[in-house]
Every structure is written in C-alpha cells, then in structure tokens.
Amino acid sequence: MVPQACEPITRDIMEMITDREPGSRLVVDQQTQCLWVLKVVASNSAQRGVLAVNLGKHSLPDAGERIDSVLGEAAATLERIDADAALANVAVRVEAEALKTALIGTASHELRSPVAAILGSASVLDEIAKRRADKELHALVTGMHREARRLDADIQNLLDTVRITDTGIKPHFVWTDPADCFNAAIRQRADRLAGHRLKIDIDPELPLLQVDPVLLEQAVGQVIENAAKYSPPESEIEVEARQQAGEVVLSVTDRGVGLTGEEAAQLFRRAVRGRRHIGKVPGLGLGLWIASIFVSANGGTLSAHSAGAGLGTTMSIRLPVRQTAGHAATAINVQAC
C-alpha cells in the first residue's frame, strides 16, 4: 500500500495496472526525493496488484537490474503460494464478518418488540393485587421480569456494539466516578453472583475519569458475569480497583477453569468459544467481545492473564486518567452510574 502523500507514485501504479504493464519501474517521488521501485504482481489466474518498495533518498542508477531480479523472485514466490487464493480467502473472511455484524444488528432490532411486550406484561402482572398474595406466582413473575430485563440489556449491548463498530458512533464522555460504575455493575449482576463468595476491594478515592458511564458499567458487568459463569459455585471472585501509573485498573479474579494458550489467543473475538466449554457452559461467546469494544470505546484496554487450564483467570480493565480530571471535579457535574 502506498502512503496517501505519494500521489505521483499512486498514478504510476494505476497506469501499470490499467495497461497490464509487465516488468518494473523505478520512479522518483519529486516531493520527498525518495526512490520507489514498482513491480506488477500476478497470480496464476489474474493480475492482482503492484508491489511498491520505498528505497529512500538514495540514487541507485546501477541497481535497476538487481532490484528487478529481487522483485521478480518476490513476485514468483507470491505466485507459488497462490496469492489469488489467499486474497480470495481474505475477501471471504471480510464478507463473513460483515454478514455477522448485519445479522447481529437485524436480530437485535427484531427482538426488541417481543422483549418489550414481555416486560410490559410482567409489570402489569406485578401490579395485580391477587397475584401478590400468591407467593409462588409472585416468584414466577419476579423471575420473568428479571430475566426479561437482562435480555433487554443484552440486546441493547449488541445494538451498541454494532453502532460503534459499523457506523463509528462515538460514546458520550462525561466526568465520572469509576467506583460508582464498578459498584453499579456488581449490583446489576447480583443474581448471577449469588452462588459465589464475592470479595470487593474498590478504592473509594479513585480519580474521576472521562468516560461513557453506561458503556463502562456494561463492560464491567460482562467481565464480572463471565467470571461467575466459568468458575464453580461457592468459589471466590475478587473485584479490585486501584490507581496505578496514570491509569485506573479494575481486576476481576476468579478461581475457575482458567485459559489454555489457544483460548487466550481468541478470547476477545466475536462468537468464539473454547472447545472445552461447548455444550457445557451456556452462551454465544459474545460477552467479552462486547466488553472489549466498550472498553476500547472509552480509550482503555481489556486483557486476561491465566496460569493455565483450571488455574483461574484475572481480567483487567485499564482506563487512562486525564490530567485535568481533578480540576474538573468542582466545575463539572459528575455522572453517577
């Protein structure tokens, strides 16, 4: 790929492709005085493009044949490995990812109406006086309402990820107390954490962060829920938040199934799950993908560390601390999650 600044070089490349010109060219970019060598690359079935190499600001009047020979070998190598098939596979993968995104967006939109109807019906049932006297019915309606709310939140998360990744919509940043977001995420997942021993150590003096509090809370919730899903009942889950080297670091540590090398390499990919868990642990492999997108949208990073299978996992969210955050606290309304 040729940098946008090299427009004359780009024109030469387009000429070579259009004219199906064989061989190579030596071209000097008059703006930068850099010497470029251009070589048409073709596969067995078609001309695929031009290999462009920037040789820097050096005049090489006697090196044309040598350069042409080197590029010829590179082009031949690409042909031997069937560049045509490789590029076709890349195109298929790109198209598949686009279809996945479209499917997630469409399915999420279609699910909003029935979920809203279920939520409305549950709310109406909750207001019926006779129902309140029936403890079993009360428990059923409460459970239905809770799960419908959870499903509605999951659908909204999917829609938000599609909007961010597909349309480039920017998060709404406000000065936020991260401890409020972390605690709110824990409260929202209380039913999922009920079967575990929860240890919380969140520094109450964390600095303000300029983030989207809704996305941050959902990201933290996904990480916490993932820890509960992949660790045995009654095991400990530790949630710790500290300021470290100009960042707020939230760590969620479980005593669960841990990660193999293969699982760690694919952990934040969409709809990818470890072979050990297929058919054993419910889910679609979207939770950590959603969390990674929301954390990235807030300018942070999400990482995982595990000593191996069966040895637990620590997920860490790192968020940058803006230098002006402390001064902004007195002048800007702080958003609570």
N, C-alpha and C positions, 0 to 999 in steps of 0.2 A: 504493500500500500504506500502510495506517495503522499507526503505531507501536503496539506492544502496550500502552503506557501509556494510550492513548486509548480505553479500553473503551466509554465512552458514545458516542463517535463511531462506533465499530465497530457498536454496536447500531443507530444511525440508518441506517448503510449497509445492514445486513442487512434492516431494515424496508423501505427503498426498493426493494431487490432483490425481496424477498418479495411486496410489494404492487404491484410493477411501477409504482411511482410516477413520473409524468413530472415534468419541471421540475427544480428545485433546492431545496436547503435551506441556510440559514445556521444554524450550530449553534455554541454556545459550550461549550468543554470547561471545566467548573467547576473541575477540579483545577489546570489550568495557566492558565486565563483566556484561552486562545487562541481566536480566531475561525476556524472552519472553514466552507468552502463546499463543498457536495456536489452533484454533477451526474451523473445517470444517463447512461451511455454505451452506445449500442446500435449494432449493425451492421445491414446490410440484412436479415439473417435471424434475429437473436436479440439479446436484451438480454445484454450481456457483463459489465457491472460498473458501478462508480461511481467517477468522478473526484473525488478529495478533495484540497483545497488548504488548507494552513495559512496563514492571513493574519497570524498573530502576535497579540500582545496589544494590538490596536487595535480600537476600536469603530468600525464603519463603518455607521451607521444609514441613511445616504442613498446607499450604494453598491450596494444589492442589485440594482437593475436593470442597472447597468453590469457587475457581476460575472457576473450571469446571462447577459448578452449575450456576454461574453468566453468563458465556458464553453460556451455554445451553439455558438460558432464552432469551439472546440476539438473538441467532440463531432462537429460536421459534418465537420471535417477528417478525423477518425478514420474516419468512415463512408465518406468519399470514397476513402481509401486502402484500404478494405476491411479493417477491423480484424479481422473474423471470419476471413478467410483468413490474415492474419498470425498471429493467435493459434493457428489450427489448424496452421500450419507449425511454430510453436514447439513445440506438443504433439507433433508427429510427430518433430521432432529429439530431444526429450527421450526419447521412447519408443525411438527408434533407438539412442541412447546406452545406455539401459538394456539393450536386447537385445544390444548389443555386449559389455557387461560380463558378461551372463549367458552368452553364447557363449564368451567367453574363459575364464570360470571353469569351465564344463562341459567344454570341450575339454581344458583343462589337467588336470582331475581324471581324465578318461578316458585321457590319455596317460601318466599316472604308472605304471600297471601294466606296459604293454609296455616302457617305458624301463627300469624296474627289472629286468625279465626279461632285457633285453639286457645291462645292466650285470652282472647275476649270471652270465650265460653267458660274457661276456668275462673275468670274473675267474676262472672255472673253467678256461677255455682257457689263461689266463696261467699257471696252476699246473701244466699238463701238461708233463712233462719233455721229451718228444719234440718238442713244439712249440718249446721254447726253442732247440733245435738247428737249426731251420729259420728262417733269417733273414728270408725273405720272409713266411712265416706269422707270425713274431713281429711284423713291421712292420704286417701287416694287423690282427692282434688288438690291438696297441697303439693303432693309429689308431681302431679301432672303439670301444675303451674310452674314449679321449679324447673322441671326438665324442659318445658316449652321455652322458658326464659333463657335457659342455657343454649338451646338450639337456635333461638333467635340471635343470641350474641355470637354464636359460631358462624351463622350465615352472614351477619354484619362484618365479622372479621374477614371472611372470604371476599366479600364485596370490596372492602377497604384495600385488601392486598391487590386485587385486580385493578382498582382505580390507581393505586400508587405505581404498580409495575407496568401497566398497559397504557395509561393516559398521562402518567407523570404528575398527578395531582400532588401538591405539596402539603405537608402536615401543617397544623395550626399551632405555632410555637407561642407559648406564654411562660412567664417565670413561675416555676412550680416547686413545691417542696417534695422531693423524691420520696421521703419517708411516708408521706400521705399516700402516694401512689402504691408503694410497696405494701403497706398495711391494707389498703383497699383491695388490692389483688388477692391478698390472703383471705380477707373476709368473703370475697366473691366466690372463692373456691373452698369454703369451709366444709361443704358437704363432701367434696372429693377428698379432703384431708382428714375426715373424721376417723378413719381407721388407722391413722398414723400418729406417732409421737412427734409433735412439731416443736422445734427449738428455734426461737426468733431472737435475733440479736441485731437490731437496726439502730444505728447511731442516731439519736434524736437531733443532733447538731449538724446534720448534713447540709452542705451549701445548696442554695437554690440552683435549679437547672432550667435552661431554656429548652423546653421540650413540648411535644404534644401529649398532654397528660392522659388522654383517652387511649392513644396508641401504646403509650408506655405501660399503662395499667394492664392492657390486654396482653402485651408481650410478657410481662412478669407472670401474669396468670397462666399463660400457656406453659411457661417453663416450670412453674410450681405443679401444675396439673400433670405434666409429663413425668416429673419426679415421683408423684404418687402412683401413677399408672404402672411404672416399671420398677417398683420396689414392693416387697412383701408387706402384708398387713402387720401393724404394730411396730414396724421398723421406724427409725428416726429419720426425719427430714429436717435439715438445718438451713435456715434462711439468715444470711448475714449481709449487712450493708455497711461499708466504710468508705471514707475518702482516702484515696491513695494516688500520690503523684499527679495531681491535677485532674483526677477522674473520680467519679462516684462508682464504686464497684459493688454490684449485688451478686452474691454467690448463693446458689441453691445446691446443697449436697445431699444425696440420698445414699442408702445402703442397699441398692438394688442390683439389677442384672449387669450393670456396667456396659462397656463397649468393647467390641473387637476392633481390630485395625480397619477392617472393611466397613464396619458400621460407622466408625468415626469419620471416615473419608466421605461418606454420603449423608451425614447426619442432617444437614440443613437443606437437602434437595427436596423438591416437591414430590409428594406421593411415593416416597421411597422408604421402605421398612426393612429391618433386618430379618434375615431368613429364620432366625430363632423364634421370632415373635409372630410370624404369620399363622393365623388360626388360633393363637393362644391369647394374644392381647388385642382387644378391640381398637379400631381406629383406622384412619386412612393415610397416616403418615404426613399430615398437613400441619400439625401443631407447631413444631419447631421451625418449619418453613415460614409460617405466619409470623412467629416471634422474631425470626431473623430479619424479615422485611421491616417490621415495625421498629425494631431496634436500630437498624440501618437508617430508616427514615428520620430517626431522632439524632443521627450523627454518631451513634455508638456502634459497638461490636458485641457479638454474641459468640462465645467459644465454649468448648467442652473439654474436660480432662477426665480420663479414667485409667486406672492401673490395669484394666483388663476385664474380661468377662467374669461376672459375679462379684466384682470388687467395687461396685458403686460408681457414681458419676457426680462430678461437680460442674454445673453450668454457671458461667459468669457473664453478666451483662456489664459492660463498661461504657460510661457516659461522660463526655467531656464537661469540665467545669469552666464556664466562661468567666473571664477575669472581672467583668463588671457585675456579676450576679449579686455580690454582697452589697454593692452600692445601689442596685436597682430595687432591693427589697423594700426600702422605705418609700419609693416613688411609684411602684407598680403593684397593682393588685395581684396577690399570689393566688394561683389557681389550685384549689384543693380537689383531689380526686374523689 
